[in-house]
Amino acid sequence: KREAAKAYAAIDRHDLDAVLGVFHDDGVFEFPTRTVMGGRFQGREEIRAWFERWFDRMPQTRFTLRHISVENIFALGASNTLHVEWDLDETDREGHTYHLTGVTAFEIVGGKARRVKEYIFDQEVISSVWPPQA
């Protein structure tokens, strides 16, 4: 749980190296929306590009972690499944603020994220911020 909190704090600081350090080299990040930000991103370069684009558009992000659940509390640092329920308040470069809620599912293998998938409940907010996929 502590590691999850550290990962979200790294996002809030826009510490891209720390965020990427959470992932395996060939890890997968899934952001299922119908916007230009949506898709499946594999490997650190694709994941880096996704976060760079988000950080560029949203210079201020603040996660509030509501619940963190671990599938096997005795398998810390090995292989596990982790779910984080969160609230996100973010501000874009024009000063517009947005509030999102969601859950992130982490598949952990060897202490690093093999797969991360976002479940965002406020799809209308995402659609108001980002253009649709072509």
C-alpha positions, 0 to 999 in steps of 0.5 A, a space after each residue: 500500500 505504501 508503494 502505491 501511495 508513493 507512485 501517486 505522489 510521484 504523479 502529483 509531482 510529475 516525476 516521470 522517472 519515478 512513475 516509469 520506475 513502477 513499470 516493467 520495461 515491457 509493461 502495459 498501461 491501458 486507458 480505456 476512453 474514446 479520446 486521443 488519450 485512450 488506448 493500450 500503451 506497451 513499453 516504457 517509451 509508449 507509457 512515457 509519451 502518454 504521461 508526457 502528453 497528460 503532464 503537458 496538458 495538466 500541469 497540476 494534478 492532485 490524487 486523493 487515495 480513497 481505498 487501496 486493496 491488495 489481493 494477497 497481503 502476504 505476497 508483498 513485493 512479489 506477484 500480486 494484484 492491487 486496486 486503488 480507488 481515487 479522486 483526481 483534481 487537475 487543472 489544465 494550462 488555461 486554468 480550467 479545473 476537473 474532478 474525476 473518480 476512478 479505480 486503477 487495477 495493477 498486476 504486479 509481477 516481481 515487485 513492478 507493474 506488468 499491467 495497469 488499467 484505469 477505470 474512470 467513472 467520469 467519462 463525460 469529463 474526459 470527453 470534455 477535456 480531450 478530443 475524440 479518437 480519429 
